[in-house]
Structure formats: structure tokens, C-alpha cells
């Protein structure tokens, strides 16, 4: 038995069988060989990230808590940019077809650093149409009025000579106007493109979110409640007991070849996990290319320099609801990647550290 570890036999959930039969087997004889001749759980090494990852934690938190809110925000951005981009394009086409050119009086000048192509000043202008006394100013599709405008070199020369600027306006709605030297079509197309891109990203994100929810609901309804409870309870223990690096080792039924292991420690809100792959499996039980692809599609990452042993991933596990969701995803991996039946009882090997890691 490894020094610094203990077998935790005192917290078996209510209703768990005392032996290996029934709905769940619970083996935690620490340091013994895995039942069926598999690797010893106490010798299995799992990547454990000690570094603080604020960006990932923030992303996971927003994804879990504000997923629908972010989706709604993205859709709103899609509607906003698409609507006003399309409106700006329509206004520009109307100005080109039916616009009236006139001079507007420059009513304000202010310094502007600008870029090397600007004259260094912004201006405001107003004009009056022939059939009324309303003074119109530079406006945009957001109905903002009396806006500032950066004139071109040619426009600035005309302004210095006459204190006026050439503009074009729409006779039916003079608030639709622009300086004659400005071509806003590219800006309008860019706004429309941004709206469409935001919409496409939102649809993709919504599709992934809906697919995950449907798959989670599918497994939550298919799995036995005691199966989900057993896995979630074990995950909770490695996040609340012991003094350091704890882990739990899951298999299904009497087949020890296919496994998933999770590591955690008290106070941590994330779980690191590894899964059986061809580094631990031998023919004819090794994974095919389609199985590896399915493993990756379930967000398991291939071995890397930082985590060289097996396929791995990280789960956000801040509460019981998160752990029950993870239990469904663990069973999904067993079923869709390893081809194991969902009715098989989970076998739990639990290791709780006596001392801090």
C-alpha cells in the first residue's frame, strides 16, 4: 500500500450494494492490482495542472452560467448590424439614384489628430431645403444628428474659401444625407457582413449548445439514477476529502481494459481526466480510427508535451449539477467510444490522499 493514501470505505452512498453485484460495484482496496489484471490504480499517473488558468476558468464560468445570455447577445448583435448595415446600403443607393446636391453651411470646427490623410480638423454642417425652415445636419442610420465629419483635402480647400461644404441629401427625407466626398458603401457592407458573421457564429454556437443539451438529456434519461449518483458522489469526494491530490478510476462491468480517471483536490472547481487509448490498449482491443475521432469529438484532447500519457480533458465541477452532468458525459464516452452498454454497473476505484500533495 502506498504511503500517504487510505482506502475510503466509510462513505458508501445509501443503497449501494455491499458486494460487486447489483447496480454498482465499489472497489477501493488501494495499491492492489486492478481487478482482471489491469494496471494498479495507485501507479497510474494523471496530469495535474497546478498553474492558475484564469482565462479558461472565466470561459467555463461564462459558458455554464451565461450561455443563453451570450447567445441572446450574439443574436442581438446579428440583428443590429444586419439591420442597420442593410439600411445604410439602401440609403446610399437612394442617394445615388435620387439625391440632390447642395451646399451646407459649416457651423463648427474642431482640431482632430486624425491620420496622415486627414486635414487635422473635424467639421459640423447644417442646411435648409427649399420647402421648409428645418435646419438639417449630418446624421446616420442610428438617428444620431449633428455629427462631426473629417473632410478630405479637396473639401477642406472649398471650406476655407466658402465656409461651406458640398453635400447630397434625399428629397423625401433630408436627414438621409452625407458629404459629397464621402463614400460610405464599404462601411455599410462591412456592417452588414459583421451582422451576418455574428449570426453565423451564433447559429453554430446555438447548434453546439442544443446538441450538447439533447445528448445530455438523452443519457440522463437512459442511465439508471444510481449510476449517475455513484459517479457524481465519487467525483464529489475527490473534491471535498483528503489533503491533496485525489483521484477516482472508473470502469464498467467486469472489463478493466477501458477506463476513465479523474483527478481533483479539495477546494478545486475543476477536474482533470484521462481516458484509455492505444497507449494502454493492446490488439484486438485497441481503438480504431473512428473511435479515436469520436473521442476527440467529445472534447478529449490528444496527448501533448504537457500531458504525454493519454487522451485528456478538463471539466468544470463547481456543484452537484455539474458533477451529474460529468457523470453523463463519462458514460457517454464509455458507450460511444468504447462500445460498452449503458446497463453495465460502474466500478469505482477511489483514492483519497492523507497528506497535501
Secondary structure, 3 states (H helix, E strand, C coil): CCCCEECCCCCCCCCCCCCCCCCEEECCCCCCCECCCECCHHHCCCCCCCCCCHHHHHHHHHHHHCHHHHHHHHHHHHHHHHHHHHHHHHHHHHHHHHEEEEEEEEEEEEECCCCCCCCCEEEEEEEECCCCCCEEECCCCCCCCCCCEECCHHHHHHHHHHCEEEEEEECCEEEEEEECCCCCHHHHHHHHHHHHHHHHHHHHHHHHHHHHHHHHHHHHHHCCHHHHHHHHHHHHHHHHCCCCCEEEEEEECCEEEEEEEEEECCCCCEEEEEECCCCCCCCCCCCCHHHHHHHHHCCCECCCCCCCCCEEEEEECCCHHHHHHHHHHHHHHHHHCCCCCCCCCEEEEEEEECCCC
